[in-house]
């Protein structure tokens, strides 16, 4: 499921764009109460110093939901922040 979700998020952000900034990407994932696999790929375009324990939003986010039974991926555009 992670590979399916990662590929979908990379597609949402743009493969070339992610490739340029892949060292500034990170993901989060987990399961919803309904058993759906939730995945987020966050990405910055420049390095910034963030103190340990501090929260600094990333510039872009791609969110997807994967149904583990049939592998269907749903893009969550409402919570995503994508490049123009």
KOLMARMAR-931025 format. One line per field, with one value per residue: y, z, x negated of N, C-alpha, C in turn. Coordinates in steps of 0.2 Angstrom, whole numbers. Example, Ala and Ser with C-alpha at 12.3 -4.5 7.8 and 13.67 -1.06 7.14 Angstrom:
<pts>
npy: [-28;-11];
npz: [39;35];
npx: [-66;-64];
capy: [-22;-5];
capz: [39;36];
capx: [-62;-68];
cpy: [-16;0];
cpz: [39;39];
cpx: [-66;-64];
</pts>
This chain:
<pts>
npy: [-6;6;9;10;22;31;32;38;50;56;58;67;78;80;72;76;88;83;74;84;89;79;76;84;79;70;57;53;41;30;21;23;24;17;8;11;15;29;41;53;64;75;90;101;115;122;121;123;128;119;119;105;97;107;113;115;120;111;116;110;98;81;71;55;42;24;10;-5;-17;-17;-10;3;20;35;52;65;80;91;92;93;102;108;111;125];
npz: [0;3;-7;-18;-13;-12;-25;-31;-24;-28;-42;-40;-35;-45;-55;-59;-52;-38;-39;-40;-28;-19;-7;2;6;15;23;30;38;41;48;46;56;49;43;32;22;26;18;17;8;11;6;5;-3;-1;11;28;45;58;75;86;90;86;76;59;46;30;13;2;1;-2;-1;1;0;3;-1;7;3;-10;-16;-22;-25;-18;-21;-10;-12;-5;7;2;-3;-17;-30;-42];
npx: [-4;-10;-19;-10;-3;-13;-17;-6;-5;-17;-14;-4;-11;-20;-32;-45;-46;-46;-58;-68;-68;-69;-76;-71;-59;-46;-36;-20;-10;4;18;36;51;60;52;45;30;21;11;-2;-12;-24;-33;-46;-54;-66;-80;-77;-81;-75;-71;-72;-58;-50;-36;-35;-26;-27;-30;-22;-10;-3;10;17;29;30;39;37;43;47;37;40;36;39;38;35;39;44;37;24;10;4;-8;-7];
capy: [0;12;10;13;28;35;34;43;57;59;60;73;84;81;68;80;92;79;72;90;91;73;76;88;76;66;55;51;36;27;18;27;20;12;3;14;17;36;43;60;66;83;92;108;117;124;119;128;125;119;117;99;97;112;111;120;117;110;120;106;91;77;66;50;36;18;5;-11;-23;-17;-6;9;26;42;58;70;87;96;93;94;109;106;117;127];
capz: [0;4;-14;-22;-11;-14;-33;-32;-21;-33;-47;-39;-35;-51;-54;-60;-46;-33;-41;-39;-20;-15;-1;7;6;21;23;36;36;46;47;49;60;45;40;26;23;24;17;15;6;12;2;4;-9;2;17;33;51;62;81;88;93;83;70;54;40;24;8;-2;3;-6;3;-3;4;-1;1;7;1;-18;-19;-25;-22;-19;-20;-6;-14;0;12;-1;-6;-23;-34;-47];
capx: [0;-14;-21;-4;-1;-19;-17;0;-7;-22;-10;0;-15;-24;-37;-51;-47;-48;-64;-72;-68;-67;-80;-67;-52;-45;-29;-17;-4;8;25;41;55;63;47;42;23;20;4;-4;-19;-26;-39;-49;-58;-72;-81;-77;-83;-69;-73;-69;-52;-46;-32;-35;-23;-30;-27;-17;-7;1;14;21;32;30;43;33;47;47;31;42;33;43;34;38;37;46;31;17;7;0;-11;-3];
cpy: [6;14;13;20;33;37;39;50;60;62;66;79;85;77;72;85;89;76;78;91;85;72;80;85;71;63;53;46;33;24;22;22;15;7;5;16;24;37;50;61;73;84;100;109;120;122;125;124;125;116;110;100;103;110;117;117;116;115;117;100;88;72;62;45;30;13;-2;-17;-23;-13;1;15;31;47;63;77;92;97;94;101;107;112;119;125];
cpz: [0;-3;-18;-20;-13;-21;-34;-30;-26;-39;-46;-38;-41;-50;-54;-54;-40;-33;-39;-32;-16;-8;4;7;13;20;30;34;42;44;50;53;56;41;34;27;21;23;15;13;7;9;3;-2;-7;9;22;40;56;69;83;92;91;77;65;48;34;18;4;2;-2;-2;-1;2;0;3;1;4;-7;-21;-22;-21;-23;-17;-15;-7;-9;5;9;-3;-11;-27;-40;-54];
cpx: [-4;-17;-16;-3;-7;-18;-12;-2;-12;-19;-7;-5;-19;-30;-44;-52;-49;-56;-69;-73;-67;-71;-76;-59;-52;-37;-27;-11;-1;14;30;46;59;58;44;35;23;12;3;-11;-20;-32;-40;-53;-65;-73;-80;-79;-77;-71;-69;-63;-47;-42;-32;-32;-27;-26;-21;-16;-3;4;18;24;33;35;39;37;46;41;33;39;38;38;38;36;39;40;24;16;2;-3;-7;-6];
</pts>
